[in-house]
Amino acid sequence: MNVKTLWRYLACALFGAVIAVLVMKLTDTTDHPPVTADESPHEEHKEHKDKKADESHEEHEGHEEHEATTSLIKMSPEQLKANGIRVEVATITPLAGSLKLPGQLGLNADQEARVISPVSGAVREIRVQTGAQVEKGSVLAMIESQELAEANAAYLNAKERTALAQLTFNREQELWQKKISAEQDYLQAKRNLAENQIEERSSRQKLLALGLSDGDLQSLKSGSHLARYALRAPLAGTVLSKELTLGEALGRDKVVFRLANLKTLWVDLTVPTEALTAIKAGQEVQVYNSDRTLTGTGKVVFIQPELSTASRSGSVRVVIDNRAGLWRAGMFVTATLETEKRTNVLNVPASAVQTVEGKSVVFVITPQGLQLRPVIIGDSNARRLTIVSGLQQGEQYVADGSFILKSELQKGEAEHEH
């Protein structure tokens, strides 16, 4: 084979290889069309991001729409009346000024008792526990006392001697009147009767001083439990503490029970000296706790004539009704007292204002329904509150029964969350 023929073969092979490469590229381009600028991965990511933004915006709008819906309550005038909800028109009227004073609830010391055993002895029964309600005269515990046994025995002996002396005196008196016996015998019998009567009265008074009643003494007989002493409640109330155990040896100086009648409590208020002249005994006072969930009415019963040496402020005592048992001794409270000074302001009853999420609110009548509206409270007195902003003169609002609407609103929010 010559050189020319060899070059011809090499040229054919090279040409075939080039053709094969071109065919392969053409086939790959047909299967995978080129990505245009409009369909780049960057644009696809952007479209996905825009879609999420639209969905988030729609969700936010839905949330705002829900808030607007839940702050409205739709009730007809008939429904308002049926639920005892009273509507008034906001007006500017004269409002008495007030003093707002801090204080603390305490037990009514006139209705509190610390019970001690007037006799020494051993505890045999405990009939009440802490928290129990007792009536005046109820048996709290039974004490077995040697001291009481001796006092009972002395009274019974004196009673028997008095009865015997009485019989002797009656006989001697009859004999002396008939001139049968001497006058000396009659006078001796009379003197013995008087001495025994004195001894009986003395032993009787000792038992009464130990806490026994006339009924206890009348039922006292020889052979009965002379050493058993019933420790009784001196007043009706609640057992606040119990400091004794079965078998314990009691002395006379230990407080074993603490009782208190909790139907009334005292509120001790701290009053600036310049405000003392505005307070009078018998004056009505509105008392409420920190979040106004508890309110009550009391009366001034005592104005301390002396100032505190530490704060140079006065003190006023208020008694408050606690028959419902909602107030607790030790609670910090605020009390408001009305003064004679009056100013023209936009004001509403205290019952119109509720607290929602830490804000003062009222329910305003609108065409869409009862709208929850935040308000700012200014100077107020015990019964009415000044509205600084949030309510306009002439608007209708719920004056009484707003707590019912607050409950309905909270109920609706709870149902939406579930």
ChimeraX attribute file (.defattr): number of C-alpha atoms within 10 A of each C-alpha:
attribute: neighborCount
match mode: 1-to-1
recipient: residues
	/A:1	5
	/A:2	6
	/A:3	7
	/A:4	8
	/A:5	9
	/A:6	10
	/A:7	10
	/A:8	10
	/A:9	10
	/A:10	10
	/A:11	10
	/A:12	10
	/A:13	10
	/A:14	10
	/A:15	10
	/A:16	10
	/A:17	10
	/A:18	10
	/A:19	10
	/A:20	10
	/A:21	10
	/A:22	10
	/A:23	10
	/A:24	10
	/A:25	10
	/A:26	10
	/A:27	10
	/A:28	10
	/A:29	10
	/A:30	9
	/A:31	8
	/A:32	8
	/A:33	8
	/A:34	9
	/A:35	9
	/A:36	7
	/A:37	9
	/A:38	9
	/A:39	10
	/A:40	10
	/A:41	11
	/A:42	10
	/A:43	12
	/A:44	12
	/A:45	11
	/A:46	10
	/A:47	12
	/A:48	11
	/A:49	12
	/A:50	12
	/A:51	12
	/A:52	11
	/A:53	12
	/A:54	12
	/A:55	12
	/A:56	12
	/A:57	12
	/A:58	12
	/A:59	12
	/A:60	12
	/A:61	12
	/A:62	12
	/A:63	12
	/A:64	12
	/A:65	11
	/A:66	13
	/A:67	12
	/A:68	12
	/A:69	15
	/A:70	18
	/A:71	18
	/A:72	20
	/A:73	19
	/A:74	15
	/A:75	12
	/A:76	11
	/A:77	12
	/A:78	9
	/A:79	11
	/A:80	16
	/A:81	12
	/A:82	9
	/A:83	12
	/A:84	12
	/A:85	18
	/A:86	15
	/A:87	20
	/A:88	17
	/A:89	16
	/A:90	20
	/A:91	17
	/A:92	17
	/A:93	13
	/A:94	13
	/A:95	23
	/A:96	19
	/A:97	18
	/A:98	20
	/A:99	20
	/A:100	19
	/A:101	17
	/A:102	16
	/A:103	24
	/A:104	18
	/A:105	21
	/A:106	19
	/A:107	19
	/A:108	18
	/A:109	11
	/A:110	11
	/A:111	16
	/A:112	19
	/A:113	20
	/A:114	15
	/A:115	19
	/A:116	17
	/A:117	23
	/A:118	17
	/A:119	20
	/A:120	18
	/A:121	23
	/A:122	19
	/A:123	20
	/A:124	16
	/A:125	16
	/A:126	16
	/A:127	11
	/A:128	16
	/A:129	14
	/A:130	14
	/A:131	13
	/A:132	13
	/A:133	16
	/A:134	21
	/A:135	13
	/A:136	11
	/A:137	13
	/A:138	17
	/A:139	18
	/A:140	20
	/A:141	21
	/A:142	20
	/A:143	25
	/A:144	23
	/A:145	20
	/A:146	16
	/A:147	13
	/A:148	22
	/A:149	16
	/A:150	13
	/A:151	19
	/A:152	23
	/A:153	18
	/A:154	18
	/A:155	23
	/A:156	19
	/A:157	17
	/A:158	22
	/A:159	19
	/A:160	14
	/A:161	19
	/A:162	21
	/A:163	15
	/A:164	14
	/A:165	21
	/A:166	19
	/A:167	14
	/A:168	17
	/A:169	22
	/A:170	14
	/A:171	14
	/A:172	23
	/A:173	20
	/A:174	13
	/A:175	16
	/A:176	16
	/A:177	13
	/A:178	9
	/A:179	10
	/A:180	10
	/A:181	14
	/A:182	13
	/A:183	14
	/A:184	11
	/A:185	15
	/A:186	20
	/A:187	15
	/A:188	13
	/A:189	19
	/A:190	18
	/A:191	14
	/A:192	17
	/A:193	22
	/A:194	15
	/A:195	14
	/A:196	21
	/A:197	18
	/A:198	13
	/A:199	19
	/A:200	21
	/A:201	13
	/A:202	14
	/A:203	20
	/A:204	21
	/A:205	14
	/A:206	16
	/A:207	19
	/A:208	13
	/A:209	11
	/A:210	15
	/A:211	18
	/A:212	17
	/A:213	11
	/A:214	12
	/A:215	8
	/A:216	13
	/A:217	15
	/A:218	8
	/A:219	8
	/A:220	16
	/A:221	13
	/A:222	10
	/A:223	7
	/A:224	9
	/A:225	12
	/A:226	19
	/A:227	17
	/A:228	18
	/A:229	25
	/A:230	18
	/A:231	25
	/A:232	20
	/A:233	22
	/A:234	18
	/A:235	17
	/A:236	19
	/A:237	22
	/A:238	20
	/A:239	21
	/A:240	18
	/A:241	17
	/A:242	18
	/A:243	10
	/A:244	16
	/A:245	14
	/A:246	13
	/A:247	13
	/A:248	12
	/A:249	15
	/A:250	22
	/A:251	14
	/A:252	11
	/A:253	12
	/A:254	14
	/A:255	17
	/A:256	18
	/A:257	23
	/A:258	19
	/A:259	25
	/A:260	23
	/A:261	23
	/A:262	23
	/A:263	17
	/A:264	20
	/A:265	24
	/A:266	25
	/A:267	28
	/A:268	22
	/A:269	22
	/A:270	18
	/A:271	21
	/A:272	15
	/A:273	12
	/A:274	9
	/A:275	12
	/A:276	17
	/A:277	7
	/A:278	13
	/A:279	17
	/A:280	14
	/A:281	13
	/A:282	13
	/A:283	14
	/A:284	18
	/A:285	22
	/A:286	19
	/A:287	24
	/A:288	19
	/A:289	17
	/A:290	10
	/A:291	11
	/A:292	15
	/A:293	9
	/A:294	12
	/A:295	15
	/A:296	16
	/A:297	17
	/A:298	22
	/A:299	20
	/A:300	22
	/A:301	15
	/A:302	15
	/A:303	18
	/A:304	11
	/A:305	10
	/A:306	10
	/A:307	14
	/A:308	12
	/A:309	8
	/A:310	6
	/A:311	9
	/A:312	11
	/A:313	16
	/A:314	20
	/A:315	19
	/A:316	21
	/A:317	20
	/A:318	25
	/A:319	22
	/A:320	22
	/A:321	17
	/A:322	18
	/A:323	12
	/A:324	9
	/A:325	10
	/A:326	10
	/A:327	22
	/A:328	14
	/A:329	14
	/A:330	12
	/A:331	13
	/A:332	15
	/A:333	21
	/A:334	18
	/A:335	26
	/A:336	21
	/A:337	23
	/A:338	22
	/A:339	15
	/A:340	9
	/A:341	10
	/A:342	13
	/A:343	11
	/A:344	12
	/A:345	18
	/A:346	21
	/A:347	23
	/A:348	26
	/A:349	17
	/A:350	17
	/A:351	16
	/A:352	22
	/A:353	26
	/A:354	22
	/A:355	15
	/A:356	13
	/A:357	6
	/A:358	8
	/A:359	12
	/A:360	16
	/A:361	23
	/A:362	26
	/A:363	26
	/A:364	23
	/A:365	20
	/A:366	13
	/A:367	7
	/A:368	10
	/A:369	16
	/A:370	21
	/A:371	21
	/A:372	22
	/A:373	15
	/A:374	18
	/A:375	18
	/A:376	14
	/A:377	16
	/A:378	14
	/A:379	17
	/A:380	24
	/A:381	23
	/A:382	22
	/A:383	17
	/A:384	18
	/A:385	22
	/A:386	21
	/A:387	21
	/A:388	15
	/A:389	12
	/A:390	14
	/A:391	23
	/A:392	16
	/A:393	11
	/A:394	11
	/A:395	13
	/A:396	18
	/A:397	24
	/A:398	25
	/A:399	21
	/A:400	18
	/A:401	17
	/A:402	22
	/A:403	16
	/A:404	12
	/A:405	22
	/A:406	20
	/A:407	10
	/A:408	14
	/A:409	16
	/A:410	13
	/A:411	12
	/A:412	15
	/A:413	14
	/A:414	10
	/A:415	8
	/A:416	9
	/A:417	6
	/A:418	5
